[in-house]
Amino acid sequence: MKRIFLMLLAALCVVFAAEAKGGKSGEISFKVKVHDFGYIKEEKGPVSYDFEFTNTGSTPLLIISARAQCGCTRPEFPKQPIRPGEKGHIKVTYLPVGSGSFEKTIEVKTSNNKAILRVRGNVIPAKK
């Protein structure tokens, strides 16, 4: 029993050493992390922007979640793993409600790290 345990422990050490030596795991790198919509008219409805990213790591990248700070902002992200060197997009849609300036934060969690995206702009109120 002790022999099996030691063999299992040795195998785990080899696996972890190979992982550490193999380079960085899947890593998300965004071309742009902040998008300014400028002035948008409330009556025109939702506006969207696609944040482009690349997996700059050496293993597949999995996006676990993308969450906005409020219900007026909706992120959409790929559910399948992104291979090393592949590009992808996170589409962020903002629904203008009310007038004035805004800045919304989107937290992106991946299998390896986190990233923060921001959208901002200024809403021109609907004519009544």
N, C-alpha and C positions, 0 to 999 in steps of 0.2 A: 504494500500500500504506500509506504514511504517512497519507494522507488518511482511509482507512478506519479506521485505528487511532485517529486523533484524533476521528472521529465516534463511534466506539464508546465511547471514554473520556468524551466529552461526554454521551452517553446515560446512561452509568452514573452520572455526577455528578448528573444530573437525577433519576434514580430514587432515589438515596440522599438527596438533598435533600428530595424529596417524602416519603420515609419519615420523616425526622427532623422535618419540619414537621407531619406528620399526627397527632401525638398519641402517647400511649403504646400500645405493642403489648399483646397479650393479657396480662392480669395476674390472678393468682388471689388472691382475698380470702376467707378463712374466717370464718364466723360465730363459731366456737369452735375453738381449736387444742388444747385439753386436755380429755379426758373422764375422769372418775373413776367407775369401775364400783361403787365402795364395796366392801362385803363380798359375795363370791360363793362359792358352794359348789363344791368341786372336782368332786363327783359329778354336778352339773347339766350339766357339759360346757361347750362354747364359748359365749361371750357376744360380742355385736356392737354397734357404734355407727356411725351414719352421720354423717360430718363433712360439713356443707353448705358449699358455696363458691359464689362468683359470679365471673364474668369481668368485672372492672371496667375492663378495657382497651378499646381501640377496634378491635382486630382479633381474629380467632379465637384461642383458647387451646388448645394441645395438651398433654395430660399425657403426658410421655415415660415416666416410671416412678414407682412408689411402692414403697419398699422398707423392710421392717422389719429391726430389728437381730437378730432370731432367728426360728427356725421356728415358734415358738408363737404368732406374731402374723402374720396374713395380710391385707394390704390389697387391695381390689378397686377399680379406677378405670375411668372411661369411656375408651374407646379413640378415640371420634370427637371432632373439634374442638368446642369449646364457643364459641358465638357471643357477641359482646359483650352484656353484660346478662343472659345466661342463667345459670341456676343448675345445679349438679350435686352429686353426692355421691361421697365416697370411703368405702366401707364397710370398717371395720377389725374383724376377728374375732380374739379372744384365746382360746387354749385353755389353761385353768388346769391346770398340772401342778405338783404339790408345794404346799406351804403358805407363807403369809407374804405380805408386801407385794411389789408389783411396779410398775415403771414402764417402759414400752416406747416407743421412739421410732420414728417412721415418717418417712422423708425423701421428699418429693414433689418431683420435678423436672418443670418445665414448659418450654415453648418459650421462655420469657422469664426465669424465675427459679426459686428453690427455696423450699420451705416445710417446716417441721418440725411434725409432729403428735405428740401424746403420749396414751397411755392408761395409766391407773394403777388400782390397787385393792388389795384384800387377799383372798387365797384362804384359805378355811376348808377344812382337810383332810377328805378322805373318811373316813367311819367304817369301821373295820376289824372 
